[in-house]
Amino acid sequence: MSFGPIEFWYWWVAGLGLLAVEVFMPGTFFLWMGVAAGVVGAALLIAPDLSLETQLLIFAVLSVAAVVGWQVYIRKNPPQSDEPTLNRRGAQYIGRVFALSEAIDNGVGKIHVDDTTWKVKGPDLPQGAKVRVTATEGTLLVVEAAATEAKET
């Protein structure tokens, strides 16, 4: 069964399909593969005698180079935000002082913040003791005993 020669617009349709996948599965992975498919389509438009193997090689090399290049770029230039803790709720509490709603026993206790109860990890302390949040570990807040003159927030 033969499908005939690959036309340039096949690559463009594949590129649009990959861009559509990116819309539903964001992560800037399929985006770069879609761009690579578009470039291969443009190359095929300019040089229609490219073999299928050459087209696939160009697509593979451009896809890998674009994805790796983007990852390197984004690591060196992280996006800036005026709300860096917006989707990291626990990070918003770092540096704040709270009273323990449940004593820290064997390294684990609880604090009440606004309308939420958070598990905390830290040195054993009695219920009501003041603790300062120093870090997060997933959904667990890491705390230390706070100085007595610090006011609760």
MODELLER restraints for C-alpha pairs under 7 A, 6 or more apart:
rsr = mdl.restraints
at = mdl.atoms
rsr.add(forms.Gaussian(group=physical.xy_distance, feature=features.Distance(at['CA:8:A'], at['CA:41:A']), mean=4.41, stdev=0.5))
rsr.add(forms.Gaussian(group=physical.xy_distance, feature=features.Distance(at['CA:8:A'], at['CA:42:A']), mean=6.71, stdev=0.5))
rsr.add(forms.Gaussian(group=physical.xy_distance, feature=features.Distance(at['CA:8:A'], at['CA:44:A']), mean=5.24, stdev=0.5))
rsr.add(forms.Gaussian(group=physical.xy_distance, feature=features.Distance(at['CA:8:A'], at['CA:45:A']), mean=5.45, stdev=0.5))
rsr.add(forms.Gaussian(group=physical.xy_distance, feature=features.Distance(at['CA:9:A'], at['CA:41:A']), mean=6.20, stdev=0.5))
rsr.add(forms.Gaussian(group=physical.xy_distance, feature=features.Distance(at['CA:11:A'], at['CA:37:A']), mean=5.33, stdev=0.5))
rsr.add(forms.Gaussian(group=physical.xy_distance, feature=features.Distance(at['CA:11:A'], at['CA:38:A']), mean=6.05, stdev=0.5))
rsr.add(forms.Gaussian(group=physical.xy_distance, feature=features.Distance(at['CA:11:A'], at['CA:40:A']), mean=6.59, stdev=0.5))
rsr.add(forms.Gaussian(group=physical.xy_distance, feature=features.Distance(at['CA:11:A'], at['CA:41:A']), mean=4.81, stdev=0.5))
rsr.add(forms.Gaussian(group=physical.xy_distance, feature=features.Distance(at['CA:12:A'], at['CA:37:A']), mean=6.35, stdev=0.5))
rsr.add(forms.Gaussian(group=physical.xy_distance, feature=features.Distance(at['CA:12:A'], at['CA:38:A']), mean=5.03, stdev=0.5))
rsr.add(forms.Gaussian(group=physical.xy_distance, feature=features.Distance(at['CA:12:A'], at['CA:41:A']), mean=5.71, stdev=0.5))
rsr.add(forms.Gaussian(group=physical.xy_distance, feature=features.Distance(at['CA:14:A'], at['CA:37:A']), mean=6.55, stdev=0.5))
rsr.add(forms.Gaussian(group=physical.xy_distance, feature=features.Distance(at['CA:15:A'], at['CA:34:A']), mean=3.90, stdev=0.5))
rsr.add(forms.Gaussian(group=physical.xy_distance, feature=features.Distance(at['CA:15:A'], at['CA:35:A']), mean=6.30, stdev=0.5))
rsr.add(forms.Gaussian(group=physical.xy_distance, feature=features.Distance(at['CA:15:A'], at['CA:37:A']), mean=4.85, stdev=0.5))
rsr.add(forms.Gaussian(group=physical.xy_distance, feature=features.Distance(at['CA:15:A'], at['CA:38:A']), mean=5.44, stdev=0.5))
rsr.add(forms.Gaussian(group=physical.xy_distance, feature=features.Distance(at['CA:16:A'], at['CA:34:A']), mean=6.38, stdev=0.5))
rsr.add(forms.Gaussian(group=physical.xy_distance, feature=features.Distance(at['CA:18:A'], at['CA:30:A']), mean=5.54, stdev=0.5))
rsr.add(forms.Gaussian(group=physical.xy_distance, feature=features.Distance(at['CA:18:A'], at['CA:31:A']), mean=6.63, stdev=0.5))
rsr.add(forms.Gaussian(group=physical.xy_distance, feature=features.Distance(at['CA:18:A'], at['CA:33:A']), mean=6.76, stdev=0.5))
rsr.add(forms.Gaussian(group=physical.xy_distance, feature=features.Distance(at['CA:18:A'], at['CA:34:A']), mean=4.90, stdev=0.5))
rsr.add(forms.Gaussian(group=physical.xy_distance, feature=features.Distance(at['CA:19:A'], at['CA:30:A']), mean=6.30, stdev=0.5))
rsr.add(forms.Gaussian(group=physical.xy_distance, feature=features.Distance(at['CA:19:A'], at['CA:31:A']), mean=5.34, stdev=0.5))
rsr.add(forms.Gaussian(group=physical.xy_distance, feature=features.Distance(at['CA:19:A'], at['CA:34:A']), mean=5.50, stdev=0.5))
rsr.add(forms.Gaussian(group=physical.xy_distance, feature=features.Distance(at['CA:21:A'], at['CA:30:A']), mean=6.72, stdev=0.5))
rsr.add(forms.Gaussian(group=physical.xy_distance, feature=features.Distance(at['CA:22:A'], at['CA:28:A']), mean=6.84, stdev=0.5))
rsr.add(forms.Gaussian(group=physical.xy_distance, feature=features.Distance(at['CA:22:A'], at['CA:30:A']), mean=5.23, stdev=0.5))
rsr.add(forms.Gaussian(group=physical.xy_distance, feature=features.Distance(at['CA:22:A'], at['CA:31:A']), mean=5.78, stdev=0.5))
rsr.add(forms.Gaussian(group=physical.xy_distance, feature=features.Distance(at['CA:29:A'], at['CA:67:A']), mean=6.28, stdev=0.5))
rsr.add(forms.Gaussian(group=physical.xy_distance, feature=features.Distance(at['CA:32:A'], at['CA:63:A']), mean=6.14, stdev=0.5))
rsr.add(forms.Gaussian(group=physical.xy_distance, feature=features.Distance(at['CA:32:A'], at['CA:66:A']), mean=5.76, stdev=0.5))
rsr.add(forms.Gaussian(group=physical.xy_distance, feature=features.Distance(at['CA:32:A'], at['CA:67:A']), mean=6.03, stdev=0.5))
rsr.add(forms.Gaussian(group=physical.xy_distance, feature=features.Distance(at['CA:33:A'], at['CA:63:A']), mean=4.90, stdev=0.5))
rsr.add(forms.Gaussian(group=physical.xy_distance, feature=features.Distance(at['CA:36:A'], at['CA:59:A']), mean=5.69, stdev=0.5))
rsr.add(forms.Gaussian(group=physical.xy_distance, feature=features.Distance(at['CA:36:A'], at['CA:62:A']), mean=5.47, stdev=0.5))
rsr.add(forms.Gaussian(group=physical.xy_distance, feature=features.Distance(at['CA:36:A'], at['CA:63:A']), mean=5.54, stdev=0.5))
rsr.add(forms.Gaussian(group=physical.xy_distance, feature=features.Distance(at['CA:37:A'], at['CA:59:A']), mean=6.06, stdev=0.5))
rsr.add(forms.Gaussian(group=physical.xy_distance, feature=features.Distance(at['CA:40:A'], at['CA:55:A']), mean=6.40, stdev=0.5))
rsr.add(forms.Gaussian(group=physical.xy_distance, feature=features.Distance(at['CA:40:A'], at['CA:58:A']), mean=6.71, stdev=0.5))
rsr.add(forms.Gaussian(group=physical.xy_distance, feature=features.Distance(at['CA:40:A'], at['CA:59:A']), mean=6.19, stdev=0.5))
rsr.add(forms.Gaussian(group=physical.xy_distance, feature=features.Distance(at['CA:44:A'], at['CA:50:A']), mean=6.43, stdev=0.5))
rsr.add(forms.Gaussian(group=physical.xy_distance, feature=features.Distance(at['CA:85:A'], at['CA:91:A']), mean=6.02, stdev=0.5))
rsr.add(forms.Gaussian(group=physical.xy_distance, feature=features.Distance(at['CA:85:A'], at['CA:92:A']), mean=5.88, stdev=0.5))
rsr.add(forms.Gaussian(group=physical.xy_distance, feature=features.Distance(at['CA:90:A'], at['CA:136:A']), mean=6.31, stdev=0.5))
rsr.add(forms.Gaussian(group=physical.xy_distance, feature=features.Distance(at['CA:90:A'], at['CA:139:A']), mean=6.87, stdev=0.5))
rsr.add(forms.Gaussian(group=physical.xy_distance, feature=features.Distance(at['CA:90:A'], at['CA:141:A']), mean=6.85, stdev=0.5))
rsr.add(forms.Gaussian(group=physical.xy_distance, feature=features.Distance(at['CA:91:A'], at['CA:136:A']), mean=6.37, stdev=0.5))
rsr.add(forms.Gaussian(group=physical.xy_distance, feature=features.Distance(at['CA:93:A'], at['CA:133:A']), mean=6.39, stdev=0.5))
rsr.add(forms.Gaussian(group=physical.xy_distance, feature=features.Distance(at['CA:94:A'], at['CA:133:A']), mean=4.84, stdev=0.5))
rsr.add(forms.Gaussian(group=physical.xy_distance, feature=features.Distance(at['CA:94:A'], at['CA:134:A']), mean=5.28, stdev=0.5))
rsr.add(forms.Gaussian(group=physical.xy_distance, feature=features.Distance(at['CA:94:A'], at['CA:135:A']), mean=5.91, stdev=0.5))
rsr.add(forms.Gaussian(group=physical.xy_distance, feature=features.Distance(at['CA:95:A'], at['CA:132:A']), mean=5.99, stdev=0.5))
rsr.add(forms.Gaussian(group=physical.xy_distance, feature=features.Distance(at['CA:95:A'], at['CA:133:A']), mean=5.35, stdev=0.5))
rsr.add(forms.Gaussian(group=physical.xy_distance, feature=features.Distance(at['CA:95:A'], at['CA:134:A']), mean=5.92, stdev=0.5))
rsr.add(forms.Gaussian(group=physical.xy_distance, feature=features.Distance(at['CA:96:A'], at['CA:132:A']), mean=5.57, stdev=0.5))
rsr.add(forms.Gaussian(group=physical.xy_distance, feature=features.Distance(at['CA:96:A'], at['CA:133:A']), mean=5.81, stdev=0.5))
rsr.add(forms.Gaussian(group=physical.xy_distance, feature=features.Distance(at['CA:96:A'], at['CA:153:A']), mean=6.42, stdev=0.5))
rsr.add(forms.Gaussian(group=physical.xy_distance, feature=features.Distance(at['CA:97:A'], at['CA:130:A']), mean=6.48, stdev=0.5))
rsr.add(forms.Gaussian(group=physical.xy_distance, feature=features.Distance(at['CA:97:A'], at['CA:131:A']), mean=5.44, stdev=0.5))
rsr.add(forms.Gaussian(group=physical.xy_distance, feature=features.Distance(at['CA:97:A'], at['CA:132:A']), mean=4.32, stdev=0.5))
rsr.add(forms.Gaussian(group=physical.xy_distance, feature=features.Distance(at['CA:97:A'], at['CA:133:A']), mean=6.51, stdev=0.5))
rsr.add(forms.Gaussian(group=physical.xy_distance, feature=features.Distance(at['CA:97:A'], at['CA:146:A']), mean=6.86, stdev=0.5))
rsr.add(forms.Gaussian(group=physical.xy_distance, feature=features.Distance(at['CA:97:A'], at['CA:151:A']), mean=6.91, stdev=0.5))
rsr.add(forms.Gaussian(group=physical.xy_distance, feature=features.Distance(at['CA:97:A'], at['CA:152:A']), mean=5.07, stdev=0.5))
rsr.add(forms.Gaussian(group=physical.xy_distance, feature=features.Distance(at['CA:97:A'], at['CA:153:A']), mean=5.88, stdev=0.5))
rsr.add(forms.Gaussian(group=physical.xy_distance, feature=features.Distance(at['CA:98:A'], at['CA:111:A']), mean=6.88, stdev=0.5))
rsr.add(forms.Gaussian(group=physical.xy_distance, feature=features.Distance(at['CA:98:A'], at['CA:130:A']), mean=5.56, stdev=0.5))
rsr.add(forms.Gaussian(group=physical.xy_distance, feature=features.Distance(at['CA:98:A'], at['CA:131:A']), mean=5.47, stdev=0.5))
rsr.add(forms.Gaussian(group=physical.xy_distance, feature=features.Distance(at['CA:98:A'], at['CA:132:A']), mean=6.47, stdev=0.5))
rsr.add(forms.Gaussian(group=physical.xy_distance, feature=features.Distance(at['CA:98:A'], at['CA:152:A']), mean=5.27, stdev=0.5))
rsr.add(forms.Gaussian(group=physical.xy_distance, feature=features.Distance(at['CA:98:A'], at['CA:153:A']), mean=6.26, stdev=0.5))
rsr.add(forms.Gaussian(group=physical.xy_distance, feature=features.Distance(at['CA:99:A'], at['CA:111:A']), mean=6.45, stdev=0.5))
rsr.add(forms.Gaussian(group=physical.xy_distance, feature=features.Distance(at['CA:99:A'], at['CA:128:A']), mean=5.03, stdev=0.5))
rsr.add(forms.Gaussian(group=physical.xy_distance, feature=features.Distance(at['CA:99:A'], at['CA:129:A']), mean=5.41, stdev=0.5))
rsr.add(forms.Gaussian(group=physical.xy_distance, feature=features.Distance(at['CA:99:A'], at['CA:130:A']), mean=4.48, stdev=0.5))
rsr.add(forms.Gaussian(group=physical.xy_distance, feature=features.Distance(at['CA:99:A'], at['CA:131:A']), mean=6.17, stdev=0.5))
rsr.add(forms.Gaussian(group=physical.xy_distance, feature=features.Distance(at['CA:100:A'], at['CA:110:A']), mean=5.99, stdev=0.5))
rsr.add(forms.Gaussian(group=physical.xy_distance, feature=features.Distance(at['CA:100:A'], at['CA:111:A']), mean=4.71, stdev=0.5))
rsr.add(forms.Gaussian(group=physical.xy_distance, feature=features.Distance(at['CA:100:A'], at['CA:127:A']), mean=5.18, stdev=0.5))
rsr.add(forms.Gaussian(group=physical.xy_distance, feature=features.Distance(at['CA:100:A'], at['CA:128:A']), mean=4.73, stdev=0.5))
rsr.add(forms.Gaussian(group=physical.xy_distance, feature=features.Distance(at['CA:100:A'], at['CA:129:A']), mean=5.54, stdev=0.5))
rsr.add(forms.Gaussian(group=physical.xy_distance, feature=features.Distance(at['CA:100:A'], at['CA:130:A']), mean=6.43, stdev=0.5))
rsr.add(forms.Gaussian(group=physical.xy_distance, feature=features.Distance(at['CA:101:A'], at['CA:110:A']), mean=5.65, stdev=0.5))
rsr.add(forms.Gaussian(group=physical.xy_distance, feature=features.Distance(at['CA:101:A'], at['CA:111:A']), mean=4.82, stdev=0.5))
rsr.add(forms.Gaussian(group=physical.xy_distance, feature=features.Distance(at['CA:101:A'], at['CA:112:A']), mean=6.04, stdev=0.5))
rsr.add(forms.Gaussian(group=physical.xy_distance, feature=features.Distance(at['CA:101:A'], at['CA:127:A']), mean=5.80, stdev=0.5))
rsr.add(forms.Gaussian(group=physical.xy_distance, feature=features.Distance(at['CA:101:A'], at['CA:128:A']), mean=6.12, stdev=0.5))
rsr.add(forms.Gaussian(group=physical.xy_distance, feature=features.Distance(at['CA:102:A'], at['CA:109:A']), mean=5.45, stdev=0.5))
rsr.add(forms.Gaussian(group=physical.xy_distance, feature=features.Distance(at['CA:102:A'], at['CA:110:A']), mean=4.99, stdev=0.5))
rsr.add(forms.Gaussian(group=physical.xy_distance, feature=features.Distance(at['CA:102:A'], at['CA:111:A']), mean=6.66, stdev=0.5))
rsr.add(forms.Gaussian(group=physical.xy_distance, feature=features.Distance(at['CA:102:A'], at['CA:127:A']), mean=5.00, stdev=0.5))
rsr.add(forms.Gaussian(group=physical.xy_distance, feature=features.Distance(at['CA:103:A'], at['CA:109:A']), mean=5.33, stdev=0.5))
rsr.add(forms.Gaussian(group=physical.xy_distance, feature=features.Distance(at['CA:103:A'], at['CA:110:A']), mean=6.98, stdev=0.5))
rsr.add(forms.Gaussian(group=physical.xy_distance, feature=features.Distance(at['CA:103:A'], at['CA:125:A']), mean=5.74, stdev=0.5))
rsr.add(forms.Gaussian(group=physical.xy_distance, feature=features.Distance(at['CA:103:A'], at['CA:126:A']), mean=4.52, stdev=0.5))
rsr.add(forms.Gaussian(group=physical.xy_distance, feature=features.Distance(at['CA:103:A'], at['CA:127:A']), mean=4.01, stdev=0.5))
rsr.add(forms.Gaussian(group=physical.xy_distance, feature=features.Distance(at['CA:104:A'], at['CA:123:A']), mean=6.84, stdev=0.5))
rsr.add(forms.Gaussian(group=physical.xy_distance, feature=features.Distance(at['CA:104:A'], at['CA:124:A']), mean=4.69, stdev=0.5))
rsr.add(forms.Gaussian(group=physical.xy_distance, feature=features.Distance(at['CA:104:A'], at['CA:125:A']), mean=5.09, stdev=0.5))
rsr.add(forms.Gaussian(group=physical.xy_distance, feature=features.Distance(at['CA:104:A'], at['CA:126:A']), mean=6.44, stdev=0.5))
rsr.add(forms.Gaussian(group=physical.xy_distance, feature=features.Distance(at['CA:105:A'], at['CA:124:A']), mean=5.22, stdev=0.5))
rsr.add(forms.Gaussian(group=physical.xy_distance, feature=features.Distance(at['CA:106:A'], at['CA:124:A']), mean=6.33, stdev=0.5))
rsr.add(forms.Gaussian(group=physical.xy_distance, feature=features.Distance(at['CA:107:A'], at['CA:121:A']), mean=5.32, stdev=0.5))
rsr.add(forms.Gaussian(group=physical.xy_distance, feature=features.Distance(at['CA:107:A'], at['CA:122:A']), mean=5.07, stdev=0.5))
rsr.add(forms.Gaussian(group=physical.xy_distance, feature=features.Distance(at['CA:107:A'], at['CA:123:A']), mean=5.53, stdev=0.5))
rsr.add(forms.Gaussian(group=physical.xy_distance, feature=features.Distance(at['CA:107:A'], at['CA:124:A']), mean=5.65, stdev=0.5))
rsr.add(forms.Gaussian(group=physical.xy_distance, feature=features.Distance(at['CA:108:A'], at['CA:119:A']), mean=6.93, stdev=0.5))
rsr.add(forms.Gaussian(group=physical.xy_distance, feature=features.Distance(at['CA:108:A'], at['CA:120:A']), mean=5.64, stdev=0.5))
rsr.add(forms.Gaussian(group=physical.xy_distance, feature=features.Distance(at['CA:108:A'], at['CA:121:A']), mean=4.71, stdev=0.5))
rsr.add(forms.Gaussian(group=physical.xy_distance, feature=features.Distance(at['CA:108:A'], at['CA:122:A']), mean=6.53, stdev=0.5))
rsr.add(forms.Gaussian(group=physical.xy_distance, feature=features.Distance(at['CA:109:A'], at['CA:119:A']), mean=5.75, stdev=0.5))
rsr.add(forms.Gaussian(group=physical.xy_distance, feature=features.Distance(at['CA:109:A'], at['CA:120:A']), mean=5.14, stdev=0.5))
rsr.add(forms.Gaussian(group=physical.xy_distance, feature=features.Distance(at['CA:109:A'], at['CA:121:A']), mean=6.48, stdev=0.5))
rsr.add(forms.Gaussian(group=physical.xy_distance, feature=features.Distance(at['CA:110:A'], at['CA:117:A']), mean=6.57, stdev=0.5))
rsr.add(forms.Gaussian(group=physical.xy_distance, feature=features.Distance(at['CA:110:A'], at['CA:118:A']), mean=5.49, stdev=0.5))
rsr.add(forms.Gaussian(group=physical.xy_distance, feature=features.Distance(at['CA:110:A'], at['CA:119:A']), mean=4.47, stdev=0.5))
rsr.add(forms.Gaussian(group=physical.xy_distance, feature=features.Distance(at['CA:110:A'], at['CA:120:A']), mean=5.32, stdev=0.5))
rsr.add(forms.Gaussian(group=physical.xy_distance, feature=features.Distance(at['CA:111:A'], at['CA:117:A']), mean=5.72, stdev=0.5))
rsr.add(forms.Gaussian(group=physical.xy_distance, feature=features.Distance(at['CA:111:A'], at['CA:118:A']), mean=5.41, stdev=0.5))
rsr.add(forms.Gaussian(group=physical.xy_distance, feature=features.Distance(at['CA:111:A'], at['CA:119:A']), mean=6.61, stdev=0.5))
rsr.add(forms.Gaussian(group=physical.xy_distance, feature=features.Distance(at['CA:111:A'], at['CA:120:A']), mean=6.92, stdev=0.5))
rsr.add(forms.Gaussian(group=physical.xy_distance, feature=features.Distance(at['CA:112:A'], at['CA:118:A']), mean=6.28, stdev=0.5))
rsr.add(forms.Gaussian(group=physical.xy_distance, feature=features.Distance(at['CA:118:A'], at['CA:140:A']), mean=6.93, stdev=0.5))
rsr.add(forms.Gaussian(group=physical.xy_distance, feature=features.Distance(at['CA:119:A'], at['CA:140:A']), mean=5.42, stdev=0.5))
rsr.add(forms.Gaussian(group=physical.xy_distance, feature=features.Distance(at['CA:119:A'], at['CA:141:A']), mean=6.39, stdev=0.5))
rsr.add(forms.Gaussian(group=physical.xy_distance, feature=features.Distance(at['CA:120:A'], at['CA:140:A']), mean=5.54, stdev=0.5))
rsr.add(forms.Gaussian(group=physical.xy_distance, feature=features.Distance(at['CA:120:A'], at['CA:141:A']), mean=4.66, stdev=0.5))
rsr.add(forms.Gaussian(group=physical.xy_distance, feature=features.Distance(at['CA:120:A'], at['CA:142:A']), mean=5.65, stdev=0.5))
rsr.add(forms.Gaussian(group=physical.xy_distance, feature=features.Distance(at['CA:120:A'], at['CA:143:A']), mean=6.48, stdev=0.5))
rsr.add(forms.Gaussian(group=physical.xy_distance, feature=features.Distance(at['CA:121:A'], at['CA:140:A']), mean=6.86, stdev=0.5))
rsr.add(forms.Gaussian(group=physical.xy_distance, feature=features.Distance(at['CA:121:A'], at['CA:141:A']), mean=6.18, stdev=0.5))
rsr.add(forms.Gaussian(group=physical.xy_distance, feature=features.Distance(at['CA:121:A'], at['CA:142:A']), mean=4.82, stdev=0.5))
rsr.add(forms.Gaussian(group=physical.xy_distance, feature=features.Distance(at['CA:121:A'], at['CA:143:A']), mean=5.99, stdev=0.5))
rsr.add(forms.Gaussian(group=physical.xy_distance, feature=features.Distance(at['CA:122:A'], at['CA:142:A']), mean=5.95, stdev=0.5))
rsr.add(forms.Gaussian(group=physical.xy_distance, feature=features.Distance(at['CA:122:A'], at['CA:143:A']), mean=5.11, stdev=0.5))
rsr.add(forms.Gaussian(group=physical.xy_distance, feature=features.Distance(at['CA:122:A'], at['CA:144:A']), mean=5.81, stdev=0.5))
rsr.add(forms.Gaussian(group=physical.xy_distance, feature=features.Distance(at['CA:123:A'], at['CA:144:A']), mean=6.67, stdev=0.5))
rsr.add(forms.Gaussian(group=physical.xy_distance, feature=features.Distance(at['CA:130:A'], at['CA:145:A']), mean=6.23, stdev=0.5))
rsr.add(forms.Gaussian(group=physical.xy_distance, feature=features.Distance(at['CA:130:A'], at['CA:146:A']), mean=5.39, stdev=0.5))
rsr.add(forms.Gaussian(group=physical.xy_distance, feature=features.Distance(at['CA:131:A'], at['CA:143:A']), mean=5.92, stdev=0.5))
rsr.add(forms.Gaussian(group=physical.xy_distance, feature=features.Distance(at['CA:131:A'], at['CA:144:A']), mean=5.42, stdev=0.5))
rsr.add(forms.Gaussian(group=physical.xy_distance, feature=features.Distance(at['CA:131:A'], at['CA:145:A']), mean=4.53, stdev=0.5))
rsr.add(forms.Gaussian(group=physical.xy_distance, feature=features.Distance(at['CA:131:A'], at['CA:146:A']), mean=4.60, stdev=0.5))
rsr.add(forms.Gaussian(group=physical.xy_distance, feature=features.Distance(at['CA:132:A'], at['CA:143:A']), mean=5.36, stdev=0.5))
rsr.add(forms.Gaussian(group=physical.xy_distance, feature=features.Distance(at['CA:132:A'], at['CA:144:A']), mean=5.43, stdev=0.5))
rsr.add(forms.Gaussian(group=physical.xy_distance, feature=features.Distance(at['CA:132:A'], at['CA:145:A']), mean=6.22, stdev=0.5))
rsr.add(forms.Gaussian(group=physical.xy_distance, feature=features.Distance(at['CA:132:A'], at['CA:146:A']), mean=5.17, stdev=0.5))
rsr.add(forms.Gaussian(group=physical.xy_distance, feature=features.Distance(at['CA:133:A'], at['CA:141:A']), mean=6.45, stdev=0.5))
rsr.add(forms.Gaussian(group=physical.xy_distance, feature=features.Distance(at['CA:133:A'], at['CA:142:A']), mean=5.78, stdev=0.5))
rsr.add(forms.Gaussian(group=physical.xy_distance, feature=features.Distance(at['CA:133:A'], at['CA:143:A']), mean=4.38, stdev=0.5))
rsr.add(forms.Gaussian(group=physical.xy_distance, feature=features.Distance(at['CA:133:A'], at['CA:144:A']), mean=6.68, stdev=0.5))
rsr.add(forms.Gaussian(group=physical.xy_distance, feature=features.Distance(at['CA:134:A'], at['CA:142:A']), mean=5.65, stdev=0.5))
rsr.add(forms.Gaussian(group=physical.xy_distance, feature=features.Distance(at['CA:134:A'], at['CA:143:A']), mean=5.42, stdev=0.5))
rsr.add(forms.Gaussian(group=physical.xy_distance, feature=features.Distance(at['CA:134:A'], at['CA:144:A']), mean=6.98, stdev=0.5))
rsr.add(forms.Gaussian(group=physical.xy_distance, feature=features.Distance(at['CA:135:A'], at['CA:141:A']), mean=6.10, stdev=0.5))
rsr.add(forms.Gaussian(group=physical.xy_distance, feature=features.Distance(at['CA:135:A'], at['CA:142:A']), mean=5.03, stdev=0.5))
rsr.add(forms.Gaussian(group=physical.xy_distance, feature=features.Distance(at['CA:136:A'], at['CA:142:A']), mean=5.58, stdev=0.5))
